Amino acid sequence: MTLHNLFHEKPTQLWNERMIEGGDELFTEERLLMSDKALDHFINQLIALQEKKDSEQIIKAVEEVVVAFNEMNEANDYFIETMEREELADFIDKAARQAGLQIEGHEDITEEWREW
């Protein structure tokens, strides 16, 4: 599996399905577009970094996307709840490790910066 496949595995796809099928009011098209844009930027950063496998730069990309979601969540009535937090944190972790992040254990790599 390549990092390019992550564009099709973003948690925003699940969020969109819940918005459409279940009438989930946490999500709006605007919130989904903002979220997709932040995740696309993150994936593109990882694609650029994957050959170097520079854990420090990968963690910097993780920090940037987490802070971006902090700001979006606060500005948009706190649309990231428990299920979304888990999906988003899992996605960020999976993507970072796939790009070559080398860390021990199974710690939540988003926790240091995450406010959602």
N, CA, C and O atoms as CSV, one atom per row, in Angstrom:
chain,resi,resn,atom,element,x,y,z
A,1,MET,N,N,0.846,-1.189,0.000
A,1,MET,CA,C,0.000,0.000,0.000
A,1,MET,C,C,0.888,1.248,0.000
A,1,MET,O,O,1.899,1.309,0.699
A,2,THR,N,N,0.495,2.217,-0.782
A,2,THR,CA,C,1.270,3.452,-0.846
A,2,THR,C,C,0.540,4.570,-0.117
A,2,THR,O,O,-0.646,4.469,0.195
A,3,LEU,N,N,1.275,5.626,0.141
A,3,LEU,CA,C,0.656,6.792,0.777
A,3,LEU,C,C,-0.432,7.397,-0.094
A,3,LEU,O,O,-1.377,7.994,0.422
A,4,HIS,N,N,-0.311,7.253,-1.398
A,4,HIS,CA,C,-1.338,7.786,-2.304
A,4,HIS,C,C,-2.706,7.157,-2.033
A,4,HIS,O,O,-3.736,7.796,-2.244
A,5,ASN,N,N,-2.719,5.913,-1.568
A,5,ASN,CA,C,-3.988,5.254,-1.255
A,5,ASN,C,C,-4.704,5.922,-0.087
A,5,ASN,O,O,-5.919,5.786,0.054
A,6,LEU,N,N,-3.964,6.640,0.746
A,6,LEU,CA,C,-4.571,7.286,1.911
A,6,LEU,C,C,-5.597,8.349,1.519
A,6,LEU,O,O,-6.497,8.663,2.298
A,7,PHE,N,N,-5.463,8.900,0.314
A,7,PHE,CA,C,-6.451,9.886,-0.146
A,7,PHE,C,C,-7.850,9.269,-0.178
A,7,PHE,O,O,-8.851,9.976,-0.065
A,8,HIS,N,N,-7.909,7.941,-0.333
A,8,HIS,CA,C,-9.195,7.244,-0.421
A,8,HIS,C,C,-9.624,6.628,0.908
A,8,HIS,O,O,-10.676,5.995,0.993
A,9,GLU,N,N,-8.812,6.813,1.938
A,9,GLU,CA,C,-9.105,6.202,3.237
A,9,GLU,C,C,-9.299,7.245,4.336
A,9,GLU,O,O,-9.302,6.908,5.520
A,10,LYS,N,N,-9.457,8.485,3.953
A,10,LYS,CA,C,-9.582,9.546,4.950
A,10,LYS,C,C,-10.855,9.361,5.780
A,10,LYS,O,O,-11.875,8.906,5.261
A,11,PRO,N,N,-10.797,9.711,7.052
A,11,PRO,CA,C,-11.987,9.587,7.895
A,11,PRO,C,C,-13.139,10.471,7.428
A,11,PRO,O,O,-14.289,10.238,7.801
A,12,THR,N,N,-12.847,11.465,6.630
A,12,THR,CA,C,-13.916,12.338,6.143
A,12,THR,C,C,-14.905,11.578,5.257
A,12,THR,O,O,-16.052,12.002,5.116
A,13,GLN,N,N,-14.486,10.480,4.669
A,13,GLN,CA,C,-15.429,9.671,3.892
A,13,GLN,C,C,-16.498,9.086,4.810
A,13,GLN,O,O,-17.683,9.093,4.479
A,14,LEU,N,N,-16.069,8.581,5.965
A,14,LEU,CA,C,-17.029,8.055,6.946
A,14,LEU,C,C,-17.928,9.168,7.461
A,14,LEU,O,O,-19.132,8.978,7.634
A,15,TRP,N,N,-17.332,10.333,7.703
A,15,TRP,CA,C,-18.097,11.465,8.227
A,15,TRP,C,C,-19.158,11.901,7.223
A,15,TRP,O,O,-20.283,12.233,7.595
A,16,ASN,N,N,-18.782,11.895,5.942
A,16,ASN,CA,C,-19.721,12.272,4.890
A,16,ASN,C,C,-20.877,11.269,4.833
A,16,ASN,O,O,-22.038,11.660,4.705
A,17,GLU,N,N,-20.554,9.976,4.928
A,17,GLU,CA,C,-21.613,8.955,4.918
A,17,GLU,C,C,-22.564,9.155,6.084
A,17,GLU,O,O,-23.780,9.053,5.920
A,18,ARG,N,N,-22.022,9.437,7.258
A,18,ARG,CA,C,-22.882,9.649,8.425
A,18,ARG,C,C,-23.747,10.894,8.258
A,18,ARG,O,O,-24.893,10.924,8.704
A,19,MET,N,N,-23.196,11.917,7.617
A,19,MET,CA,C,-23.957,13.144,7.383
A,19,MET,C,C,-25.130,12.853,6.442
A,19,MET,O,O,-26.254,13.292,6.686
A,20,ILE,N,N,-24.859,12.115,5.374
A,20,ILE,CA,C,-25.874,11.846,4.354
A,20,ILE,C,C,-26.898,10.818,4.841
A,20,ILE,O,O,-28.105,11.045,4.753
A,21,GLU,N,N,-26.410,9.697,5.350
A,21,GLU,CA,C,-27.304,8.589,5.699
A,21,GLU,C,C,-28.026,8.792,7.023
A,21,GLU,O,O,-29.212,8.488,7.152
A,22,GLY,N,N,-27.297,9.308,8.000
A,22,GLY,CA,C,-27.881,9.373,9.325
A,22,GLY,C,C,-28.327,10.759,9.736
A,22,GLY,O,O,-28.820,10.957,10.846
A,23,GLY,N,N,-28.157,11.709,8.850
A,23,GLY,CA,C,-28.521,13.071,9.195
A,23,GLY,C,C,-27.676,13.625,10.327
A,23,GLY,O,O,-28.142,14.455,11.108
A,24,ASP,N,N,-26.428,13.166,10.419
A,24,ASP,CA,C,-25.527,13.606,11.487
A,24,ASP,C,C,-25.286,15.104,11.349
A,24,ASP,O,O,-24.717,15.560,10.357
A,25,GLU,N,N,-25.715,15.855,12.336
A,25,GLU,CA,C,-25.633,17.320,12.265
A,25,GLU,C,C,-24.279,17.879,12.661
A,25,GLU,O,O,-24.072,19.091,12.599
A,26,LEU,N,N,-23.347,17.014,13.070
A,26,LEU,CA,C,-21.995,17.486,13.379
A,26,LEU,C,C,-21.309,17.993,12.118
A,26,LEU,O,O,-20.453,18.876,12.171
A,27,PHE,N,N,-21.697,17.422,10.988
A,27,PHE,CA,C,-20.987,17.713,9.752
A,27,PHE,C,C,-21.799,18.565,8.807
A,27,PHE,O,O,-23.019,18.442,8.696
A,28,THR,N,N,-21.073,19.432,8.131
A,28,THR,CA,C,-21.629,20.218,7.031
A,28,THR,C,C,-20.654,20.046,5.879
A,28,THR,O,O,-19.526,19.592,6.070
A,29,GLU,N,N,-21.090,20.406,4.701
A,29,GLU,CA,C,-20.180,20.314,3.559
A,29,GLU,C,C,-18.944,21.174,3.788
A,29,GLU,O,O,-17.833,20.786,3.426
A,30,GLU,N,N,-19.142,22.342,4.391
A,30,GLU,CA,C,-18.010,23.233,4.660
A,30,GLU,C,C,-17.004,22.582,5.608
A,30,GLU,O,O,-15.798,22.644,5.367
A,31,ARG,N,N,-17.483,21.966,6.672
A,31,ARG,CA,C,-16.589,21.305,7.631
A,31,ARG,C,C,-15.855,20.142,6.980
A,31,ARG,O,O,-14.670,19.927,7.233
A,32,LEU,N,N,-16.562,19.398,6.144
A,32,LEU,CA,C,-15.926,18.278,5.454
A,32,LEU,C,C,-14.879,18.764,4.467
A,32,LEU,O,O,-13.811,18.163,4.358
A,33,LEU,N,N,-15.165,19.838,3.749
A,33,LEU,CA,C,-14.180,20.381,2.805
A,33,LEU,C,C,-12.935,20.885,3.524
A,33,LEU,O,O,-11.817,20.642,3.068
A,34,MET,N,N,-13.114,21.579,4.634
A,34,MET,CA,C,-11.971,22.063,5.418
A,34,MET,C,C,-11.150,20.890,5.925
A,34,MET,O,O,-9.921,20.917,5.875
A,35,SER,N,N,-11.827,19.865,6.410
A,35,SER,CA,C,-11.144,18.684,6.934
A,35,SER,C,C,-10.386,17.964,5.829
A,35,SER,O,O,-9.235,17.569,6.016
A,36,ASP,N,N,-11.026,17.795,4.681
A,36,ASP,CA,C,-10.361,17.154,3.538
A,36,ASP,C,C,-9.121,17.937,3.120
A,36,ASP,O,O,-8.073,17.354,2.841
A,37,LYS,N,N,-9.243,19.241,3.080
A,37,LYS,CA,C,-8.109,20.081,2.670
A,37,LYS,C,C,-6.925,19.894,3.631
A,37,LYS,O,O,-5.783,19.765,3.191
A,38,ALA,N,N,-7.196,19.880,4.926
A,38,ALA,CA,C,-6.134,19.690,5.919
A,38,ALA,C,C,-5.505,18.307,5.785
A,38,ALA,O,O,-4.284,18.170,5.859
A,39,LEU,N,N,-6.332,17.282,5.587
A,39,LEU,CA,C,-5.803,15.925,5.451
A,39,LEU,C,C,-5.042,15.741,4.145
A,39,LEU,O,O,-4.023,15.050,4.117
A,40,ASP,N,N,-5.526,16.352,3.059
A,40,ASP,CA,C,-4.800,16.272,1.782
A,40,ASP,C,C,-3.418,16.910,1.910
A,40,ASP,O,O,-2.432,16.374,1.407
A,41,HIS,N,N,-3.354,18.050,2.583
A,41,HIS,CA,C,-2.067,18.725,2.798
A,41,HIS,C,C,-1.134,17.817,3.608
A,41,HIS,O,O,0.046,17.687,3.283
A,42,PHE,N,N,-1.662,17.200,4.648
A,42,PHE,CA,C,-0.889,16.283,5.490
A,42,PHE,C,C,-0.351,15.113,4.665
A,42,PHE,O,O,0.835,14.794,4.740
A,43,ILE,N,N,-1.212,14.482,3.887
A,43,ILE,CA,C,-0.781,13.345,3.066
A,43,ILE,C,C,0.291,13.784,2.073
A,43,ILE,O,O,1.283,13.081,1.882
A,44,ASN,N,N,0.100,14.932,1.444
A,44,ASN,CA,C,1.107,15.427,0.495
A,44,ASN,C,C,2.441,15.693,1.175
A,44,ASN,O,O,3.495,15.441,0.591
A,45,GLN,N,N,2.406,16.202,2.410
A,45,GLN,CA,C,3.652,16.395,3.159
A,45,GLN,C,C,4.330,15.050,3.394
A,45,GLN,O,O,5.544,14.928,3.225
A,46,LEU,N,N,3.562,14.051,3.780
A,46,LEU,CA,C,4.135,12.727,4.041
A,46,LEU,C,C,4.709,12.101,2.777
A,46,LEU,O,O,5.757,11.456,2.820
A,47,ILE,N,N,4.031,12.288,1.662
A,47,ILE,CA,C,4.541,11.762,0.388
A,47,ILE,C,C,5.906,12.379,0.090
A,47,ILE,O,O,6.820,11.684,-0.355
A,48,ALA,N,N,6.044,13.681,0.335
A,48,ALA,CA,C,7.316,14.361,0.098
A,48,ALA,C,C,8.406,13.883,1.061
A,48,ALA,O,O,9.589,13.916,0.724
A,49,LEU,N,N,8.012,13.443,2.246
A,49,LEU,CA,C,8.976,13.045,3.270
A,49,LEU,C,C,9.286,11.551,3.290
A,49,LEU,O,O,10.256,11.140,3.927
A,50,GLN,N,N,8.497,10.735,2.616
A,50,GLN,CA,C,8.594,9.293,2.803
A,50,GLN,C,C,9.945,8.698,2.423
A,50,GLN,O,O,10.371,7.711,3.024
A,51,GLU,N,N,10.624,9.276,1.442
A,51,GLU,CA,C,11.906,8.696,1.044
A,51,GLU,C,C,12.982,8.936,2.090
A,51,GLU,O,O,13.878,8.111,2.272
A,52,LYS,N,N,12.890,10.066,2.776
A,52,LYS,CA,C,13.878,10.388,3.808
A,52,LYS,C,C,13.636,9.598,5.090
A,52,LYS,O,O,14.568,9.317,5.842
A,53,LYS,N,N,12.370,9.244,5.332
A,53,LYS,CA,C,11.977,8.582,6.575
A,53,LYS,C,C,12.522,9.348,7.785
A,53,LYS,O,O,13.044,8.759,8.732
A,54,ASP,N,N,12.388,10.656,7.725
A,54,ASP,CA,C,12.866,11.554,8.777
A,54,ASP,C,C,11.765,11.704,9.825
A,54,ASP,O,O,10.821,12.472,9.640
A,55,SER,N,N,11.894,10.969,10.919
A,55,SER,CA,C,10.854,10.961,11.942
A,55,SER,C,C,10.578,12.348,12.499
A,55,SER,O,O,9.435,12.669,12.825
A,56,GLU,N,N,11.604,13.168,12.611
A,56,GLU,CA,C,11.419,14.522,13.141
A,56,GLU,C,C,10.512,15.352,12.231
A,56,GLU,O,O,9.626,16.058,12.713
A,57,GLN,N,N,10.731,15.268,10.927
A,57,GLN,CA,C,9.895,16.006,9.974
A,57,GLN,C,C,8.483,15.430,9.898
A,57,GLN,O,O,7.516,16.172,9.724
A,58,ILE,N,N,8.366,14.122,10.029
A,58,ILE,CA,C,7.042,13.488,10.012
A,58,ILE,C,C,6.245,13.939,11.233
A,58,ILE,O,O,5.060,14.255,11.122
A,59,ILE,N,N,6.891,13.970,12.398
A,59,ILE,CA,C,6.212,14.433,13.615
A,59,ILE,C,C,5.805,15.895,13.469
A,59,ILE,O,O,4.751,16.291,13.967
A,60,LYS,N,N,6.618,16.699,12.796
A,60,LYS,CA,C,6.268,18.107,12.552
A,60,LYS,C,C,4.983,18.184,11.703
A,60,LYS,O,O,4.118,19.021,11.962
A,61,ALA,N,N,4.866,17.323,10.705
A,61,ALA,CA,C,3.654,17.281,9.870
A,61,ALA,C,C,2.451,16.844,10.703
A,61,ALA,O,O,1.348,17.357,10.513
A,62,VAL,N,N,2.653,15.905,11.617
A,62,VAL,CA,C,1.582,15.465,12.518
A,62,VAL,C,C,1.127,16.639,13.377
A,62,VAL,O,O,-0.069,16.897,13.515
A,63,GLU,N,N,2.093,17.342,13.950
A,63,GLU,CA,C,1.756,18.505,14.781
A,63,GLU,C,C,0.945,19.527,13.988
A,63,GLU,O,O,-0.056,20.045,14.483
A,64,GLU,N,N,1.370,19.815,12.771
A,64,GLU,CA,C,0.669,20.805,11.940
A,64,GLU,C,C,-0.777,20.404,11.679
A,64,GLU,O,O,-1.673,21.240,11.793
A,65,VAL,N,N,-1.024,19.147,11.331
A,65,VAL,CA,C,-2.392,18.737,11.017
A,65,VAL,C,C,-3.250,18.703,12.281
A,65,VAL,O,O,-4.436,19.030,12.231
A,66,VAL,N,N,-2.668,18.314,13.405
A,66,VAL,CA,C,-3.417,18.298,14.669
A,66,VAL,C,C,-3.803,19.718,15.069
A,66,VAL,O,O,-4.942,19.963,15.467
A,67,VAL,N,N,-2.864,20.652,14.966
A,67,VAL,CA,C,-3.144,22.051,15.307
A,67,VAL,C,C,-4.194,22.625,14.354
A,67,VAL,O,O,-5.060,23.392,14.775
A,68,ALA,N,N,-4.121,22.259,13.078
A,68,ALA,CA,C,-5.125,22.720,12.113
A,68,ALA,C,C,-6.511,22.234,12.522
A,68,ALA,O,O,-7.479,22.992,12.452
A,69,PHE,N,N,-6.615,20.971,12.949
A,69,PHE,CA,C,-7.909,20.449,13.396
A,69,PHE,C,C,-8.340,21.081,14.710
A,69,PHE,O,O,-9.536,21.265,14.934
A,70,ASN,N,N,-7.404,21.415,15.579
A,70,ASN,CA,C,-7.759,22.140,16.805
A,70,ASN,C,C,-8.474,23.439,16.447
A,70,ASN,O,O,-9.533,23.758,16.988
A,71,GLU,N,N,-7.866,24.182,15.517
A,71,GLU,CA,C,-8.413,25.484,15.119
A,71,GLU,C,C,-9.762,25.324,14.417
A,71,GLU,O,O,-10.696,26.076,14.695
A,72,MET,N,N,-9.870,24.352,13.513
A,72,MET,CA,C,-11.140,24.127,12.804
A,72,MET,C,C,-12.237,23.713,13.774
A,72,MET,O,O,-13.370,24.187,13.687
A,73,ASN,N,N,-11.889,22.826,14.697
A,73,ASN,CA,C,-12.874,22.328,15.649
A,73,ASN,C,C,-13.401,23.463,16.520
A,73,ASN,O,O,-14.608,23.573,16.738
A,74,GLU,N,N,-12.507,24.298,17.012
A,74,GLU,CA,C,-12.921,25.409,17.863
A,74,GLU,C,C,-13.766,26.422,17.090
A,74,GLU,O,O,-14.743,26.947,17.624
A,75,ALA,N,N,-13.402,26.696,15.853
A,75,ALA,CA,C,-14.108,27.690,15.053
A,75,ALA,C,C,-15.446,27.180,14.505
A,75,ALA,O,O,-16.253,27.963,14.004
A,76,ASN,N,N,-15.673,25.882,14.601
A,76,ASN,CA,C,-16.874,25.281,13.994
A,76,ASN,C,C,-17.683,24.469,14.991
A,76,ASN,O,O,-18.094,23.346,14.697
A,77,ASP,N,N,-17.910,25.029,16.157
A,77,ASP,CA,C,-18.808,24.440,17.151
A,77,ASP,C,C,-18.422,23.034,17.595
A,77,ASP,O,O,-19.290,22.222,17.913
A,78,TYR,N,N,-17.134,22.747,17.620
A,78,TYR,CA,C,-16.632,21.484,18.176
A,78,TYR,C,C,-17.300,20.266,17.549
A,78,TYR,O,O,-18.024,19.520,18.208
A,79,PHE,N,N,-17.036,20.086,16.258
A,79,PHE,CA,C,-17.654,18.989,15.515
A,79,PHE,C,C,-16.907,17.665,15.649
A,79,PHE,O,O,-17.384,16.643,15.156
A,80,ILE,N,N,-15.765,17.662,16.295
A,80,ILE,CA,C,-15.020,16.422,16.491
A,80,ILE,C,C,-15.370,15.873,17.871
A,80,ILE,O,O,-14.982,16.426,18.900
A,81,GLU,N,N,-16.107,14.780,17.860
A,81,GLU,CA,C,-16.498,14.131,19.103
A,81,GLU,C,C,-15.730,12.813,19.235
A,81,GLU,O,O,-14.783,12.582,18.483
A,82,THR,N,N,-16.107,11.968,20.150
A,82,THR,CA,C,-15.322,10.774,20.485
A,82,THR,C,C,-15.012,9.890,19.276
A,82,THR,O,O,-13.853,9.553,19.037
A,83,MET,N,N,-16.019,9.521,18.529
A,83,MET,CA,C,-15.804,8.624,17.396
A,83,MET,C,C,-14.901,9.282,16.345
A,83,MET,O,O,-13.999,8.642,15.804
A,84,GLU,N,N,-15.150,10.557,16.065
A,84,GLU,CA,C,-14.345,11.268,15.074
A,84,GLU,C,C,-12.904,11.418,15.564
A,84,GLU,O,O,-11.963,11.303,14.780
A,85,ARG,N,N,-12.740,11.671,16.843
A,85,ARG,CA,C,-11.393,11.805,17.413
A,85,ARG,C,C,-10.613,10.512,17.203
A,85,ARG,O,O,-9.459,10.538,16.774
A,86,GLU,N,N,-11.244,9.390,17.505
A,86,GLU,CA,C,-10.567,8.103,17.340
A,86,GLU,C,C,-10.233,7.834,15.876
A,86,GLU,O,O,-9.131,7.385,15.560
A,87,GLU,N,N,-11.179,8.109,14.988
A,87,GLU,CA,C,-10.939,7.876,13.556
A,87,GLU,C,C,-9.819,8.767,13.040
A,87,GLU,O,O,-8.955,8.317,12.288
A,88,LEU,N,N,-9.836,10.021,13.443
A,88,LEU,CA,C,-8.836,10.979,12.974
A,88,LEU,C,C,-7.453,10.655,13.542
A,88,LEU,O,O,-6.466,10.650,12.806
A,89,ALA,N,N,-7.380,10.388,14.836
A,89,ALA,CA,C,-6.090,10.057,15.459
A,89,ALA,C,C,-5.518,8.771,14.859
A,89,ALA,O,O,-4.317,8.692,14.602
A,90,ASP,N,N,-6.362,7.773,14.636
A,90,ASP,CA,C,-5.908,6.518,14.033
A,90,ASP,C,C,-5.381,6.750,12.620
A,90,ASP,O,O,-4.349,6.201,12.236
A,91,PHE,N,N,-6.095,7.565,11.855
A,91,PHE,CA,C,-5.672,7.859,10.485
A,91,PHE,C,C,-4.320,8.571,10.473
A,91,PHE,O,O,-3.432,8.197,9.707
A,92,ILE,N,N,-4.159,9.579,11.303
A,92,ILE,CA,C,-2.910,10.348,11.364
A,92,ILE,C,C,-1.757,9.424,11.756
A,92,ILE,O,O,-0.679,9.485,11.165
A,93,ASP,N,N,-1.988,8.577,12.747
A,93,ASP,CA,C,-0.963,7.636,13.202
A,93,ASP,C,C,-0.576,6.669,12.086
A,93,ASP,O,O,0.606,6.474,11.805
A,94,LYS,N,N,-1.578,6.070,11.457
A,94,LYS,CA,C,-1.340,5.103,10.380
A,94,LYS,C,C,-0.550,5.756,9.241
A,94,LYS,O,O,0.404,5.172,8.726
A,95,ALA,N,N,-0.946,6.949,8.859
A,95,ALA,CA,C,-0.281,7.649,7.758
A,95,ALA,C,C,1.175,7.964,8.112
A,95,ALA,O,O,2.073,7.760,7.295
A,96,ALA,N,N,1.405,8.457,9.323
A,96,ALA,CA,C,2.759,8.815,9.738
A,96,ALA,C,C,3.664,7.588,9.771
A,96,ALA,O,O,4.812,7.645,9.329
A,97,ARG,N,N,3.152,6.492,10.288
A,97,ARG,CA,C,3.964,5.263,10.340
A,97,ARG,C,C,4.227,4.720,8.935
A,97,ARG,O,O,5.306,4.200,8.650
A,98,GLN,N,N,3.235,4.846,8.071
A,98,GLN,CA,C,3.412,4.390,6.694
A,98,GLN,C,C,4.460,5.229,5.972
A,98,GLN,O,O,5.143,4.737,5.073
A,99,ALA,N,N,4.586,6.490,6.362
A,99,ALA,CA,C,5.587,7.369,5.753
A,99,ALA,C,C,6.984,7.109,6.303
A,99,ALA,O,O,7.968,7.633,5.782
A,100,GLY,N,N,7.070,6.295,7.360
A,100,GLY,CA,C,8.380,5.943,7.891
A,100,GLY,C,C,8.648,6.395,9.308
A,100,GLY,O,O,9.784,6.307,9.776
A,101,LEU,N,N,7.631,6.877,10.004
A,101,LEU,CA,C,7.827,7.292,11.392
A,101,LEU,C,C,8.288,6.097,12.215
A,101,LEU,O,O,7.654,5.042,12.221
A,102,GLN,N,N,9.399,6.284,12.906
A,102,GLN,CA,C,9.965,5.221,13.741
A,102,GLN,C,C,9.855,5.629,15.198
A,102,GLN,O,O,10.650,6.432,15.686
A,103,ILE,N,N,8.868,5.074,15.893
A,103,ILE,CA,C,8.745,5.302,17.332
A,103,ILE,C,C,8.373,3.991,17.998
A,103,ILE,O,O,7.770,3.107,17.389
A,104,GLU,N,N,8.743,3.889,19.255
A,104,GLU,CA,C,8.448,2.675,20.012
A,104,GLU,C,C,7.021,2.733,20.547
A,104,GLU,O,O,6.479,3.808,20.803
A,105,GLY,N,N,6.438,1.579,20.706
A,105,GLY,CA,C,5.151,1.479,21.375
A,105,GLY,C,C,3.976,1.896,20.520
A,105,GLY,O,O,4.092,2.131,19.317
A,106,HIS,N,N,2.845,1.977,21.187
A,106,HIS,CA,C,1.588,2.293,20.511
A,106,HIS,C,C,0.959,3.556,21.089
A,106,HIS,O,O,-0.261,3.651,21.220
A,107,GLU,N,N,1.792,4.507,21.426
A,107,GLU,CA,C,1.273,5.740,22.004
A,107,GLU,C,C,0.491,6.548,20.968
A,107,GLU,O,O,0.687,6.386,19.764
A,108,ASP,N,N,-0.373,7.399,21.440
A,108,ASP,CA,C,-1.149,8.283,20.568
A,108,ASP,C,C,-0.241,9.448,20.182
A,108,ASP,O,O,0.070,10.304,21.011
A,109,ILE,N,N,0.178,9.473,18.928
A,109,ILE,CA,C,1.134,10.502,18.503
A,109,ILE,C,C,0.496,11.881,18.365
A,109,ILE,O,O,1.199,12.873,18.177
A,110,THR,N,N,-0.827,11.949,18.456
A,110,THR,CA,C,-1.501,13.251,18.338
A,110,THR,C,C,-1.715,13.914,19.700
A,110,THR,O,O,-1.985,15.113,19.774
A,111,GLU,N,N,-1.596,13.139,20.765
A,111,GLU,CA,C,-2.016,13.599,22.091
A,111,GLU,C,C,-1.308,14.851,22.576
A,111,GLU,O,O,-1.917,15.687,23.244
A,112,GLU,N,N,-0.031,14.991,22.250
A,112,GLU,CA,C,0.747,16.129,22.726
A,112,GLU,C,C,0.144,17.478,22.318
A,112,GLU,O,O,0.235,18.450,23.068
A,113,TRP,N,N,-0.470,17.537,21.136
A,113,TRP,CA,C,-1.003,18.805,20.609
A,113,TRP,C,C,-2.522,18.836,20.542
A,113,TRP,O,O,-3.114,19.902,20.380
A,114,ARG,N,N,-3.148,17.690,20.664
A,114,ARG,CA,C,-4.589,17.547,20.404
A,114,ARG,C,C,-5.451,18.195,21.493
A,114,ARG,O,O,-5.237,17.989,22.687
A,115,GLU,N,N,-6.425,18.980,21.041
A,115,GLU,CA,C,-7.420,19.582,21.929
A,115,GLU,C,C,-8.814,19.030,21.637
A,115,GLU,O,O,-9.774,19.422,22.301
A,116,TRP,N,N,-8.945,18.152,20.685
A,116,TRP,CA,C,-10.231,17.571,20.327
A,116,TRP,C,C,-10.326,16.184,20.890
A,116,TRP,O,O,-11.338,15.510,20.703
